[in-house]
Amino acid sequence: MIREIIDKLNPIVIEKANKIFEVSRILKKYDGKPVYIKDVDGFEVVGNICSRETLSKIFNVKKEDFIFFMLDAIEKEKDGKLIKNNKLREKYIEEEPEYIKKMPIPTYYEKDAGPYITSGVVVVNDEDYGYNLSIHRILVKDNHLVIRMVEQRHLHFLYKKALKEKGYLDVAIIIGVHPAVLLSGSTSADITFDELKFSASLLGGEIEVFELDNGLLVPEAEFIIEGVIVDRLDYEGPFVDITGTYDIVRKQPIIEIKKLYRKEKPIFHALLPGGIEHKTLMGMPQEPRIFKGVRNTVPTVKNVVLTEGGCCWLHAVVQIEKRTEGDGKNAILAAFASHPSLKHVVVVDEDINIFDINDVEYAIATRVQGDKDIIIIPGAKGSSLDPSSDLKNRLTTKVGIDATMSLIKGKEHFERAKIPE
């Protein structure tokens, strides 16, 4: 499956690379452009396969319309069908846990604690809440894995629930999957939202899955790690996160590996921390969430983008059709409420291209008066990924910029000159 996608994307081809620093150096050099490396410790490796441009090509959707494609798939999540096909299992060779040391898992940056799985989609199932898919950084140690599990997220909740019920949580980590599964694992929704069905919805309505020995259903992947998350902790980090800066060292849950599955000639997906692929997968699934939140307050919202310069996490641009004075400021407040990690948001009119940062800056330059159009919210809960924030108390100052045309002054005052046909 991943091989077909790579062929479609016409990647940059590299003959050989070392998994320690060289894979990451190549991915950084060609950041945003798909890369295929023929030989990393005897394995094929791909990276940079998910960006706005490549996802638009894979799903055959214009990049400015991708948010609506995702919104539609979210609405149809419950209708997603899981087609059980245990013949898929025949594609795999089973390996012992020690095989993890042979895999081409990169060490990305100078101060990294070791090799990290960064593209692995974590699959768990709960009898009360159903399937949950999520992406987490996973440190490979000598005889186990250590997973960074954010405390407020669903996986942590299900992990704590499972510890009380049976003392461990069954897990599968799938590497080298269709981007629909990556997007699903990156999407934030209610805990009852079934990301496995959402993957099916993104793929047009259905997805083939098969059953592992621990009972979990998984879609096709290049590598599959079957294990349990146990009630023990180990040190995780330092490691680079979405801002390109190092996150702190913490004690995090241990994953005991029970079994490994691989295809005969598997392709490993290396996801560069802090690169465009990382930012895209974190940010794009948040855009529909912001859109819906703003739409509840300003029904004429047109589009939303989390910008690459803002790490696709901290900065948003919201486009609205402004009908009454004050719509821009209401949109600002709604955006902050919809995505709590958001730090700065700019609201613009329909004539501004939100995918062109120069056009957004033009709106700020020509439509903003600082004493009237800028909202400052100190002491708000922010993102732990922002190195400038109060990391101890997780507080930040949020800034909203209403860069829409003043209806009091009159839209004609802001008319942009056009050359007729």
TIKE-593302 format. One record per residue (C-alpha): residue number from 1; residue in one letter; z, x, y. Coordinates in steps of 0.25 Angstrom, whole numbers, plus 5000, padded with zeros to 4 digits. Layout:
BEGIN
{num:NUM; residuo:A; up:Z; east:X; north:Y}
...
END
This chain:
BEGIN
{num:1; residuo:M; up:5000; east:5000; north:5000}
{num:2; residuo:I; up:5004; east:5011; north:5010}
{num:3; residuo:R; up:4992; east:5019; north:5006}
{num:4; residuo:E; up:4983; east:5007; north:5010}
{num:5; residuo:I; up:4990; east:5006; north:5024}
{num:6; residuo:I; up:4988; east:5021; north:5026}
{num:7; residuo:D; up:4973; east:5021; north:5023}
{num:8; residuo:K; up:4972; east:5009; north:5033}
{num:9; residuo:L; up:4979; east:5017; north:5044}
{num:10; residuo:N; up:4970; east:5030; north:5043}
{num:11; residuo:P; up:4981; east:5039; north:5044}
{num:12; residuo:I; up:4982; east:5054; north:5048}
{num:13; residuo:V; up:4982; east:5062; north:5035}
{num:14; residuo:I; up:4991; east:5074; north:5033}
{num:15; residuo:E; up:4989; east:5083; north:5021}
{num:16; residuo:K; up:5004; east:5087; north:5019}
{num:17; residuo:A; up:5017; east:5087; north:5025}
{num:18; residuo:N; up:5032; east:5091; north:5022}
{num:19; residuo:K; up:5042; east:5080; north:5022}
{num:20; residuo:I; up:5052; east:5087; north:5030}
{num:21; residuo:F; up:5048; east:5086; north:5045}
{num:22; residuo:E; up:5033; east:5087; north:5043}
{num:23; residuo:V; up:5030; east:5073; north:5039}
{num:24; residuo:S; up:5038; east:5069; north:5052}
{num:25; residuo:R; up:5030; east:5079; north:5060}
{num:26; residuo:I; up:5017; east:5073; north:5056}
{num:27; residuo:L; up:5021; east:5058; north:5058}
{num:28; residuo:K; up:5026; east:5062; north:5072}
{num:29; residuo:K; up:5013; east:5069; north:5075}
{num:30; residuo:Y; up:5005; east:5057; north:5072}
{num:31; residuo:D; up:5016; east:5047; north:5076}
{num:32; residuo:G; up:5010; east:5033; north:5076}
{num:33; residuo:K; up:4998; east:5037; north:5067}
{num:34; residuo:P; up:4998; east:5035; north:5052}
{num:35; residuo:V; up:5000; east:5048; north:5044}
{num:36; residuo:Y; up:4997; east:5051; north:5029}
{num:37; residuo:I; up:5002; east:5064; north:5023}
{num:38; residuo:K; up:4996; east:5067; north:5010}
{num:39; residuo:D; up:5007; east:5076; north:5005}
{num:40; residuo:V; up:5022; east:5076; north:5007}
{num:41; residuo:D; up:5029; east:5082; north:4995}
{num:42; residuo:G; up:5018; east:5076; north:4987}
{num:43; residuo:F; up:5018; east:5062; north:4993}
{num:44; residuo:E; up:5009; east:5055; north:5003}
{num:45; residuo:V; up:5016; east:5051; north:5016}
{num:46; residuo:V; up:5012; east:5042; north:5027}
{num:47; residuo:G; up:5018; east:5039; north:5040}
{num:48; residuo:N; up:5016; east:5032; north:5054}
{num:49; residuo:I; up:5010; east:5020; north:5047}
{num:50; residuo:C; up:5017; east:5010; north:5056}
{num:51; residuo:S; up:5014; east:5009; north:5071}
{num:52; residuo:R; up:5009; east:4997; north:5079}
{num:53; residuo:E; up:4995; east:5001; north:5077}
{num:54; residuo:T; up:4995; east:5004; north:5062}
{num:55; residuo:L; up:5003; east:4991; north:5059}
{num:56; residuo:S; up:4993; east:4983; north:5067}
{num:57; residuo:K; up:4982; east:4989; north:5058}
{num:58; residuo:I; up:4990; east:4987; north:5045}
{num:59; residuo:F; up:4992; east:4972; north:5048}
{num:60; residuo:N; up:4980; east:4970; north:5056}
{num:61; residuo:V; up:4987; east:4965; north:5068}
{num:62; residuo:K; up:4985; east:4969; north:5083}
{num:63; residuo:K; up:4997; east:4977; north:5088}
{num:64; residuo:E; up:5000; east:4968; north:5099}
{num:65; residuo:D; up:5000; east:4956; north:5089}
{num:66; residuo:F; up:5009; east:4963; north:5079}
{num:67; residuo:I; up:5022; east:4957; north:5084}
{num:68; residuo:F; up:5015; east:4943; north:5081}
{num:69; residuo:F; up:5011; east:4947; north:5067}
{num:70; residuo:M; up:5025; east:4951; north:5064}
{num:71; residuo:L; up:5031; east:4938; north:5071}
{num:72; residuo:D; up:5022; east:4930; north:5062}
{num:73; residuo:A; up:5026; east:4938; north:5049}
{num:74; residuo:I; up:5041; east:4936; north:5053}
{num:75; residuo:E; up:5039; east:4921; north:5054}
{num:76; residuo:K; up:5032; east:4921; north:5040}
{num:77; residuo:E; up:5043; east:4930; north:5034}
{num:78; residuo:K; up:5049; east:4919; north:5025}
{num:79; residuo:D; up:5035; east:4916; north:5019}
{num:80; residuo:G; up:5033; east:4931; north:5015}
{num:81; residuo:K; up:5030; east:4931; north:5000}
{num:82; residuo:L; up:5035; east:4942; north:4990}
{num:83; residuo:I; up:5026; east:4944; north:4979}
{num:84; residuo:K; up:5033; east:4950; north:4967}
{num:85; residuo:N; up:5024; east:4960; north:4960}
{num:86; residuo:N; up:5032; east:4969; north:4951}
{num:87; residuo:K; up:5019; east:4976; north:4947}
{num:88; residuo:L; up:5020; east:4983; north:4960}
{num:89; residuo:R; up:5032; east:4991; north:4953}
{num:90; residuo:E; up:5021; east:4997; north:4943}
{num:91; residuo:K; up:5016; east:5005; north:4955}
{num:92; residuo:Y; up:5029; east:5013; north:4956}
{num:93; residuo:I; up:5035; east:5025; north:4949}
{num:94; residuo:E; up:5050; east:5025; north:4948}
{num:95; residuo:E; up:5058; east:5038; north:4952}
{num:96; residuo:E; up:5072; east:5042; north:4951}
{num:97; residuo:P; up:5080; east:5043; north:4964}
{num:98; residuo:E; up:5078; east:5058; north:4965}
{num:99; residuo:Y; up:5064; east:5055; north:4968}
{num:100; residuo:I; up:5068; east:5052; north:4983}
{num:101; residuo:K; up:5068; east:5068; north:4985}
{num:102; residuo:K; up:5053; east:5069; north:4981}
{num:103; residuo:M; up:5049; east:5058; north:4991}
{num:104; residuo:P; up:5042; east:5063; north:5004}
{num:105; residuo:I; up:5054; east:5058; north:5013}
{num:106; residuo:P; up:5053; east:5065; north:5026}
{num:107; residuo:T; up:5063; east:5072; north:5034}
{num:108; residuo:Y; up:5058; east:5069; north:5048}
{num:109; residuo:Y; up:5066; east:5076; north:5059}
{num:110; residuo:E; up:5074; east:5088; north:5061}
{num:111; residuo:K; up:5088; east:5082; north:5061}
{num:112; residuo:D; up:5085; east:5072; north:5050}
{num:113; residuo:A; up:5096; east:5071; north:5039}
{num:114; residuo:G; up:5085; east:5072; north:5028}
{num:115; residuo:P; up:5073; east:5065; north:5023}
{num:116; residuo:Y; up:5072; east:5050; north:5027}
{num:117; residuo:I; up:5065; east:5038; north:5022}
{num:118; residuo:T; up:5061; east:5031; north:5035}
{num:119; residuo:S; up:5050; east:5021; north:5030}
{num:120; residuo:G; up:5058; east:5015; north:5018}
{num:121; residuo:V; up:5060; east:5000; north:5019}
{num:122; residuo:V; up:5073; east:4996; north:5013}
{num:123; residuo:V; up:5073; east:4983; north:5004}
{num:124; residuo:V; up:5086; east:4976; north:5001}
{num:125; residuo:N; up:5088; east:4961; north:4996}
{num:126; residuo:D; up:5100; east:4952; north:4998}
{num:127; residuo:E; up:5102; east:4939; north:4991}
{num:128; residuo:D; up:5107; east:4932; north:5004}
{num:129; residuo:Y; up:5097; east:4938; north:5014}
{num:130; residuo:G; up:5085; east:4942; north:5006}
{num:131; residuo:Y; up:5076; east:4955; north:5007}
{num:132; residuo:N; up:5078; east:4965; north:5019}
{num:133; residuo:L; up:5069; east:4976; north:5022}
{num:134; residuo:S; up:5072; east:4987; north:5032}
{num:135; residuo:I; up:5069; east:5001; north:5036}
{num:136; residuo:H; up:5080; east:5012; north:5037}
{num:137; residuo:R; up:5080; east:5027; north:5037}
{num:138; residuo:I; up:5085; east:5032; north:5024}
{num:139; residuo:L; up:5090; east:5047; north:5022}
{num:140; residuo:V; up:5087; east:5053; north:5009}
{num:141; residuo:K; up:5099; east:5061; north:5004}
{num:142; residuo:D; up:5100; east:5069; north:4991}
{num:143; residuo:N; up:5103; east:5057; north:4981}
{num:144; residuo:H; up:5103; east:5045; north:4990}
{num:145; residuo:L; up:5098; east:5039; north:5003}
{num:146; residuo:V; up:5105; east:5035; north:5016}
{num:147; residuo:I; up:5100; east:5023; north:5024}
{num:148; residuo:R; up:5103; east:5021; north:5039}
{num:149; residuo:M; up:5107; east:5007; north:5039}
{num:150; residuo:V; up:5109; east:5000; north:5053}
{num:151; residuo:E; up:5122; east:4992; north:5053}
{num:152; residuo:Q; up:5116; east:4980; north:5060}
{num:153; residuo:R; up:5104; east:4978; north:5051}
{num:154; residuo:H; up:5102; east:4969; north:5039}
{num:155; residuo:L; up:5101; east:4980; north:5029}
{num:156; residuo:H; up:5115; east:4985; north:5032}
{num:157; residuo:F; up:5120; east:4970; north:5031}
{num:158; residuo:L; up:5114; east:4969; north:5018}
{num:159; residuo:Y; up:5119; east:4982; north:5013}
{num:160; residuo:K; up:5134; east:4978; north:5017}
{num:161; residuo:K; up:5132; east:4965; north:5010}
{num:162; residuo:A; up:5127; east:4971; north:4998}
{num:163; residuo:L; up:5139; east:4981; north:4997}
{num:164; residuo:K; up:5149; east:4970; north:4998}
{num:165; residuo:E; up:5141; east:4962; north:4987}
{num:166; residuo:K; up:5137; east:4973; north:4977}
{num:167; residuo:G; up:5140; east:4987; north:4983}
{num:168; residuo:Y; up:5126; east:4991; north:4986}
{num:169; residuo:L; up:5113; east:4986; north:4991}
{num:170; residuo:D; up:5100; east:4987; north:4983}
{num:171; residuo:V; up:5089; east:4993; north:4991}
{num:172; residuo:A; up:5074; east:4997; north:4990}
{num:173; residuo:I; up:5068; east:5007; north:5000}
{num:174; residuo:I; up:5053; east:5006; north:5000}
{num:175; residuo:I; up:5044; east:5017; north:5006}
{num:176; residuo:G; up:5029; east:5016; north:5009}
{num:177; residuo:V; up:5027; east:5001; north:5012}
{num:178; residuo:H; up:5018; east:4992; north:5019}
{num:179; residuo:P; up:5021; east:4992; north:5034}
{num:180; residuo:A; up:5024; east:4977; north:5032}
{num:181; residuo:V; up:5036; east:4981; north:5024}
{num:182; residuo:L; up:5040; east:4991; north:5035}
{num:183; residuo:L; up:5039; east:4981; north:5046}
{num:184; residuo:S; up:5047; east:4971; north:5038}
{num:185; residuo:G; up:5058; east:4982; north:5036}
{num:186; residuo:S; up:5058; east:4984; north:5051}
{num:187; residuo:T; up:5059; east:4970; north:5055}
{num:188; residuo:S; up:5072; east:4964; north:5060}
{num:189; residuo:A; up:5075; east:4949; north:5057}
{num:190; residuo:D; up:5086; east:4940; north:5052}
{num:191; residuo:I; up:5093; east:4946; north:5039}
{num:192; residuo:T; up:5086; east:4934; north:5031}
{num:193; residuo:F; up:5072; east:4939; north:5035}
{num:194; residuo:D; up:5065; east:4944; north:5023}
{num:195; residuo:E; up:5058; east:4957; north:5026}
{num:196; residuo:L; up:5051; east:4957; north:5013}
{num:197; residuo:K; up:5045; east:4944; north:5015}
{num:198; residuo:F; up:5042; east:4948; north:5030}
{num:199; residuo:S; up:5034; east:4960; north:5024}
{num:200; residuo:A; up:5026; east:4949; north:5016}
{num:201; residuo:S; up:5024; east:4941; north:5029}
{num:202; residuo:L; up:5018; east:4954; north:5036}
{num:203; residuo:L; up:5009; east:4956; north:5025}
{num:204; residuo:G; up:5003; east:4942; north:5025}
{num:205; residuo:G; up:5013; east:4934; north:5017}
{num:206; residuo:E; up:5017; east:4942; north:5004}
{num:207; residuo:I; up:5021; east:4955; north:4999}
{num:208; residuo:E; up:5022; east:4961; north:4985}
{num:209; residuo:V; up:5035; east:4966; north:4980}
{num:210; residuo:F; up:5041; east:4971; north:4967}
{num:211; residuo:E; up:5055; east:4972; north:4962}
{num:212; residuo:L; up:5064; east:4985; north:4960}
{num:213; residuo:D; up:5074; east:4987; north:4950}
{num:214; residuo:N; up:5085; east:4983; north:4960}
{num:215; residuo:G; up:5078; east:4969; north:4962}
{num:216; residuo:L; up:5073; east:4972; north:4976}
{num:217; residuo:L; up:5059; east:4968; north:4979}
{num:218; residuo:V; up:5050; east:4978; north:4986}
{num:219; residuo:P; up:5036; east:4978; north:4991}
{num:220; residuo:E; up:5026; east:4990; north:4987}
{num:221; residuo:A; up:5030; east:5003; north:4993}
{num:222; residuo:E; up:5027; east:5018; north:4990}
{num:223; residuo:F; up:5041; east:5022; north:4987}
{num:224; residuo:I; up:5053; east:5013; north:4983}
{num:225; residuo:I; up:5068; east:5017; north:4983}
{num:226; residuo:E; up:5077; east:5008; north:4975}
{num:227; residuo:G; up:5092; east:5010; north:4978}
{num:228; residuo:V; up:5105; east:5004; north:4983}
{num:229; residuo:I; up:5112; east:5006; north:4996}
{num:230; residuo:V; up:5127; east:5009; north:4993}
{num:231; residuo:D; up:5140; east:5008; north:4999}
{num:232; residuo:R; up:5140; east:5023; north:5003}
{num:233; residuo:L; up:5136; east:5031; north:5015}
{num:234; residuo:D; up:5130; east:5044; north:5019}
{num:235; residuo:Y; up:5126; east:5051; north:5032}
{num:236; residuo:E; up:5112; east:5047; north:5037}
{num:237; residuo:G; up:5105; east:5054; north:5049}
{num:238; residuo:P; up:5102; east:5060; north:5058}
{num:239; residuo:F; up:5089; east:5054; north:5058}
{num:240; residuo:V; up:5078; east:5050; north:5069}
{num:241; residuo:D; up:5077; east:5036; north:5073}
{num:242; residuo:I; up:5067; east:5028; north:5081}
{num:243; residuo:T; up:5070; east:5034; north:5094}
{num:244; residuo:G; up:5066; east:5048; north:5088}
{num:245; residuo:T; up:5081; east:5053; north:5090}
{num:246; residuo:Y; up:5091; east:5055; north:5079}
{num:247; residuo:D; up:5100; east:5044; north:5074}
{num:248; residuo:I; up:5115; east:5048; north:5071}
{num:249; residuo:V; up:5121; east:5051; north:5057}
{num:250; residuo:R; up:5128; east:5040; north:5050}
{num:251; residuo:K; up:5133; east:5036; north:5037}
{num:252; residuo:Q; up:5124; east:5026; north:5030}
{num:253; residuo:P; up:5122; east:5019; north:5017}
{num:254; residuo:I; up:5117; east:5027; north:5005}
{num:255; residuo:I; up:5106; east:5022; north:4996}
{num:256; residuo:E; up:5106; east:5026; north:4981}
{num:257; residuo:I; up:5092; east:5027; north:4976}
{num:258; residuo:K; up:5091; east:5021; north:4962}
{num:259; residuo:K; up:5076; east:5022; north:4960}
{num:260; residuo:L; up:5063; east:5026; north:4967}
{num:261; residuo:Y; up:5049; east:5020; north:4965}
{num:262; residuo:R; up:5036; east:5026; north:4970}
{num:263; residuo:K; up:5021; east:5024; north:4969}
{num:264; residuo:E; up:5013; east:5034; north:4961}
{num:265; residuo:K; up:5008; east:5040; north:4974}
{num:266; residuo:P; up:5017; east:5035; north:4985}
{num:267; residuo:I; up:5015; east:5037; north:5000}
{num:268; residuo:F; up:5028; east:5039; north:5008}
{num:269; residuo:H; up:5030; east:5033; north:5021}
{num:270; residuo:A; up:5036; east:5042; north:5031}
{num:271; residuo:L; up:5041; east:5035; north:5044}
{num:272; residuo:L; up:5044; east:5045; north:5056}
{num:273; residuo:P; up:5057; east:5041; north:5062}
{num:274; residuo:G; up:5055; east:5039; north:5077}
{num:275; residuo:G; up:5040; east:5038; north:5075}
{num:276; residuo:I; up:5031; east:5027; north:5079}
{num:277; residuo:E; up:5031; east:5021; north:5065}
{num:278; residuo:H; up:5046; east:5020; north:5065}
{num:279; residuo:K; up:5046; east:5014; north:5079}
{num:280; residuo:T; up:5035; east:5004; north:5075}
{num:281; residuo:L; up:5042; east:4999; north:5063}
{num:282; residuo:M; up:5056; east:4998; north:5070}
{num:283; residuo:G; up:5050; east:4991; north:5082}
{num:284; residuo:M; up:5038; east:4982; north:5079}
{num:285; residuo:P; up:5047; east:4973; north:5070}
{num:286; residuo:Q; up:5056; east:4971; north:5082}
{num:287; residuo:E; up:5045; east:4966; north:5091}
{num:288; residuo:P; up:5044; east:4952; north:5085}
{num:289; residuo:R; up:5059; east:4951; north:5085}
{num:290; residuo:I; up:5059; east:4954; north:5100}
{num:291; residuo:F; up:5047; east:4945; north:5102}
{num:292; residuo:K; up:5054; east:4933; north:5096}
{num:293; residuo:G; up:5067; east:4936; north:5104}
{num:294; residuo:V; up:5060; east:4936; north:5117}
{num:295; residuo:R; up:5051; east:4924; north:5113}
{num:296; residuo:N; up:5064; east:4916; north:5112}
{num:297; residuo:T; up:5067; east:4918; north:5127}
{num:298; residuo:V; up:5053; east:4921; north:5133}
{num:299; residuo:P; up:5043; east:4913; north:5124}
{num:300; residuo:T; up:5031; east:4919; north:5131}
{num:301; residuo:V; up:5034; east:4933; north:5125}
{num:302; residuo:K; up:5021; east:4939; north:5121}
{num:303; residuo:N; up:5024; east:4952; north:5114}
{num:304; residuo:V; up:5034; east:4963; north:5112}
{num:305; residuo:V; up:5033; east:4978; north:5109}
{num:306; residuo:L; up:5044; east:4989; north:5106}
{num:307; residuo:T; up:5038; east:5001; north:5112}
{num:308; residuo:E; up:5036; east:5015; north:5105}
{num:309; residuo:G; up:5042; east:5022; north:5117}
{num:310; residuo:G; up:5054; east:5013; north:5115}
{num:311; residuo:C; up:5055; east:5017; north:5100}
{num:312; residuo:C; up:5050; east:5003; north:5097}
{num:313; residuo:W; up:5064; east:4999; north:5097}
{num:314; residuo:L; up:5070; east:5001; north:5111}
{num:315; residuo:H; up:5059; east:4997; north:5120}
{num:316; residuo:A; up:5052; east:4983; north:5120}
{num:317; residuo:V; up:5041; east:4977; north:5129}
{num:318; residuo:V; up:5040; east:4962; north:5129}
{num:319; residuo:Q; up:5028; east:4955; north:5134}
{num:320; residuo:I; up:5030; east:4940; north:5140}
{num:321; residuo:E; up:5022; east:4930; north:5147}
{num:322; residuo:K; up:5031; east:4928; north:5159}
{num:323; residuo:R; up:5033; east:4914; north:5163}
{num:324; residuo:T; up:5046; east:4914; north:5171}
{num:325; residuo:E; up:5053; east:4924; north:5179}
{num:326; residuo:G; up:5064; east:4930; north:5170}
{num:327; residuo:D; up:5056; east:4929; north:5157}
{num:328; residuo:G; up:5055; east:4944; north:5157}
{num:329; residuo:K; up:5070; east:4946; north:5158}
{num:330; residuo:N; up:5073; east:4936; north:5147}
{num:331; residuo:A; up:5063; east:4943; north:5138}
{num:332; residuo:I; up:5070; east:4956; north:5140}
{num:333; residuo:L; up:5084; east:4950; north:5136}
{num:334; residuo:A; up:5077; east:4943; north:5124}
{num:335; residuo:A; up:5071; east:4956; north:5119}
{num:336; residuo:F; up:5084; east:4963; north:5120}
{num:337; residuo:A; up:5091; east:4952; north:5112}
{num:338; residuo:S; up:5080; east:4953; north:5101}
{num:339; residuo:H; up:5080; east:4968; north:5099}
{num:340; residuo:P; up:5094; east:4973; north:5101}
{num:341; residuo:S; up:5089; east:4988; north:5101}
{num:342; residuo:L; up:5080; east:4986; north:5112}
{num:343; residuo:K; up:5083; east:4994; north:5124}
{num:344; residuo:H; up:5072; east:4992; north:5135}
{num:345; residuo:V; up:5062; east:4980; north:5136}
{num:346; residuo:V; up:5051; east:4978; north:5145}
{num:347; residuo:V; up:5045; east:4964; north:5147}
{num:348; residuo:V; up:5031; east:4963; north:5152}
{num:349; residuo:D; up:5020; east:4952; north:5155}
{num:350; residuo:E; up:5008; east:4948; north:5146}
{num:351; residuo:D; up:4999; east:4958; north:5154}
{num:352; residuo:I; up:5006; east:4970; north:5150}
{num:353; residuo:N; up:5002; east:4977; north:5137}
{num:354; residuo:I; up:5015; east:4979; north:5130}
{num:355; residuo:F; up:5009; east:4990; north:5120}
{num:356; residuo:D; up:5005; east:4998; north:5133}
{num:357; residuo:I; up:5017; east:5005; north:5138}
{num:358; residuo:N; up:5010; east:5008; north:5151}
{num:359; residuo:D; up:5007; east:4994; north:5153}
{num:360; residuo:V; up:5022; east:4991; north:5151}
{num:361; residuo:E; up:5026; east:5001; north:5161}
{num:362; residuo:Y; up:5016; east:4995; north:5171}
{num:363; residuo:A; up:5023; east:4982; north:5170}
{num:364; residuo:I; up:5037; east:4989; north:5173}
{num:365; residuo:A; up:5030; east:4996; north:5184}
{num:366; residuo:T; up:5024; east:4984; north:5191}
{num:367; residuo:R; up:5033; east:4972; north:5187}
{num:368; residuo:V; up:5047; east:4978; north:5187}
{num:369; residuo:Q; up:5058; east:4978; north:5198}
{num:370; residuo:G; up:5070; east:4986; north:5193}
{num:371; residuo:D; up:5080; east:4977; north:5199}
{num:372; residuo:K; up:5074; east:4964; north:5194}
{num:373; residuo:D; up:5067; east:4967; north:5182}
{num:374; residuo:I; up:5076; east:4976; north:5174}
{num:375; residuo:I; up:5087; east:4971; north:5165}
{num:376; residuo:I; up:5098; east:4981; north:5161}
{num:377; residuo:I; up:5108; east:4978; north:5150}
{num:378; residuo:P; up:5118; east:4988; north:5148}
{num:379; residuo:G; up:5128; east:4989; north:5136}
{num:380; residuo:A; up:5118; east:4982; north:5126}
{num:381; residuo:K; up:5118; east:4984; north:5111}
{num:382; residuo:G; up:5106; east:4994; north:5109}
{num:383; residuo:S; up:5099; east:5002; north:5098}
{num:384; residuo:S; up:5106; east:5013; north:5091}
{num:385; residuo:L; up:5093; east:5021; north:5091}
{num:386; residuo:D; up:5093; east:5023; north:5106}
{num:387; residuo:P; up:5100; east:5037; north:5108}
{num:388; residuo:S; up:5103; east:5033; north:5123}
{num:389; residuo:S; up:5111; east:5021; north:5120}
{num:390; residuo:D; up:5126; east:5021; north:5117}
{num:391; residuo:L; up:5125; east:5023; north:5103}
{num:392; residuo:K; up:5140; east:5022; north:5100}
{num:393; residuo:N; up:5141; east:5008; north:5105}
{num:394; residuo:R; up:5126; east:5005; north:5103}
{num:395; residuo:L; up:5124; east:5000; north:5117}
{num:396; residuo:T; up:5112; east:5002; north:5127}
{num:397; residuo:T; up:5107; east:4998; north:5140}
{num:398; residuo:K; up:5095; east:4989; north:5139}
{num:399; residuo:V; up:5084; east:4987; north:5149}
{num:400; residuo:G; up:5074; east:4976; north:5151}
{num:401; residuo:I; up:5062; east:4977; north:5160}
{num:402; residuo:D; up:5056; east:4964; north:5165}
{num:403; residuo:A; up:5042; east:4969; north:5168}
{num:404; residuo:T; up:5035; east:4956; north:5170}
{num:405; residuo:M; up:5028; east:4951; north:5182}
{num:406; residuo:S; up:5037; east:4943; north:5192}
{num:407; residuo:L; up:5033; east:4929; north:5193}
{num:408; residuo:I; up:5041; east:4928; north:5206}
{num:409; residuo:K; up:5032; east:4938; north:5212}
{num:410; residuo:G; up:5020; east:4932; north:5205}
{num:411; residuo:K; up:5011; east:4937; north:5194}
{num:412; residuo:E; up:4999; east:4939; north:5203}
{num:413; residuo:H; up:5007; east:4951; north:5210}
{num:414; residuo:F; up:5006; east:4958; north:5196}
{num:415; residuo:E; up:4992; east:4956; north:5193}
{num:416; residuo:R; up:4985; east:4967; north:5186}
{num:417; residuo:A; up:4971; east:4970; north:5191}
{num:418; residuo:K; up:4960; east:4967; north:5181}
{num:419; residuo:I; up:4945; east:4972; north:5181}
{num:420; residuo:P; up:4936; east:4960; north:5178}
{num:421; residuo:E; up:4926; east:4960; north:5166}
END
